[in-house]
Amino acid sequence: EVQLVESGGAMVQAGGSLRLSCAVSGFAFDDYAIGWFRQAPGKAREGVSCIGSDGDTYYADSVKGRFTVSRDNAKNTVYLQMNSLRPEDTGVYYCHAPRFDSWGPGTQVTVSS
C-alpha cells in the first residue's frame, strides 16, 4: 500500500523557517519523483516544488530562492526546507507521488505577520 505522511507544520512568524518531511512507503522510493503542493483557505491547491528520482528539482516562482527540496533515499523521505516565510505561504502542505497519484493527509503551516 502506497503511503505518504507529512510532518513538521507549525505556526511561525514572518521571516521564520520550517522544515517539512514526507515519509514514504509502499513503493521503490528511489525510482520516482515526489512533489509538494499547498492549499490556502479558499484557494485551489497549487504546486510548490518537485524532486525527481535523479535529484532534479522544480520550484514555483513564488518560492524560488526561499524553499529547498531534498530527498534521503536511505530514509524514504523527502524534505522541504522553507526559509524567509511569508504570510502568503500559509496553508496545508501536501506531498504527492505522481506515478501513483497518491497524497498524504497534509500538514498545516501558518505564518503570522
C-alpha positions as CSV (number, residue, x, y, z in Angstrom):
1,E,0.0,0.0,0.0
2,V,1.4,3.4,-1.0
3,Q,1.5,5.8,1.9
4,L,2.8,9.3,2.3
5,V,2.8,11.1,5.6
6,E,3.8,14.8,6.1
7,S,5.1,16.3,9.3
8,G,6.8,19.5,10.5
9,G,4.0,22.0,10.1
10,A,3.7,24.7,12.7
11,M,2.8,28.3,13.3
12,V,5.7,30.7,12.8
13,Q,6.3,34.4,12.4
14,A,7.1,36.0,9.1
15,G,10.7,35.6,8.3
16,G,11.0,32.4,10.1
17,S,11.8,28.9,8.9
18,L,10.3,25.4,8.9
19,R,11.4,22.0,7.6
20,L,8.6,19.7,6.4
21,S,9.1,16.0,6.0
22,C,7.3,13.5,3.8
23,A,7.8,9.8,4.8
24,V,7.0,7.4,2.0
25,S,6.3,3.7,2.0
26,G,4.8,1.0,-0.3
27,F,6.9,1.5,-3.5
28,A,10.5,1.8,-4.7
29,F,11.1,5.3,-3.4
30,D,14.4,5.8,-5.2
31,D,12.8,5.4,-8.6
32,Y,10.1,8.1,-8.5
33,A,9.6,11.8,-8.3
34,I,7.8,13.3,-5.3
35,G,6.0,16.7,-5.3
36,W,5.0,19.2,-2.7
37,F,1.7,21.1,-3.0
38,R,-0.1,23.6,-0.8
39,Q,-3.7,24.8,-0.4
40,A,-4.5,28.1,1.2
41,P,-8.0,28.7,2.7
42,G,-10.5,29.4,-0.1
43,K,-7.9,28.8,-2.9
44,A,-7.1,25.9,-5.2
45,R,-4.3,23.5,-4.5
46,E,-1.0,24.7,-6.1
47,G,2.3,23.1,-6.9
48,V,5.2,24.3,-4.8
49,S,8.2,22.0,-5.6
50,C,9.2,18.7,-7.0
51,I,12.2,16.4,-6.9
52,G,12.9,13.7,-9.4
53,S,14.5,10.4,-8.9
54,D,17.7,11.8,-10.3
55,G,17.6,14.8,-7.9
56,D,16.5,17.3,-10.4
57,T,14.3,20.0,-8.8
58,Y,11.5,22.3,-9.7
59,Y,10.2,25.3,-7.8
60,A,7.2,27.6,-8.3
61,D,8.2,31.2,-8.9
62,S,6.6,32.3,-5.6
63,V,9.1,30.1,-3.6
64,K,12.3,30.2,-5.6
65,G,15.2,31.2,-3.6
66,R,13.4,30.6,-0.3
67,F,12.4,26.9,-0.4
68,T,14.7,23.9,-1.0
69,V,13.5,20.4,-1.7
70,S,15.7,17.4,-1.0
71,R,15.4,13.6,-0.6
72,D,17.1,11.0,1.5
73,N,16.7,7.7,-0.3
74,A,18.1,5.7,2.7
75,K,15.2,7.1,4.8
76,N,12.5,7.1,2.1
77,T,11.9,10.7,3.0
78,V,11.5,14.0,1.1
79,Y,12.1,17.3,2.8
80,L,11.0,20.9,2.1
81,Q,13.2,23.5,3.8
82,M,11.2,26.7,3.9
83,N,13.1,30.0,4.8
84,S,12.0,33.6,4.8
85,L,8.4,32.6,5.3
86,R,5.7,35.0,4.4
87,P,2.0,35.2,5.5
88,E,1.0,34.1,1.9
89,D,2.9,30.8,2.5
90,T,0.1,29.9,4.9
91,G,-1.8,26.7,4.0
92,V,-2.0,22.9,4.2
93,Y,1.1,21.4,2.6
94,Y,0.8,18.0,0.9
95,C,3.3,15.6,-0.6
96,H,2.3,13.7,-3.7
97,A,3.6,10.7,-5.6
98,P,2.5,11.4,-9.2
99,R,3.3,7.9,-10.5
100,F,0.7,6.5,-8.1
101,D,-1.5,9.6,-7.8
102,S,-1.2,9.2,-4.0
103,W,-1.4,12.1,-1.5
104,G,-0.5,12.5,2.2
105,P,-3.1,13.9,4.7
106,G,-1.3,17.2,4.8
107,T,0.4,19.4,7.5
108,Q,-0.7,22.9,8.4
109,V,1.7,25.8,8.1
110,T,0.6,29.2,9.4
111,V,2.8,32.2,9.0
112,S,1.8,35.3,11.1
113,S,2.7,38.8,10.2
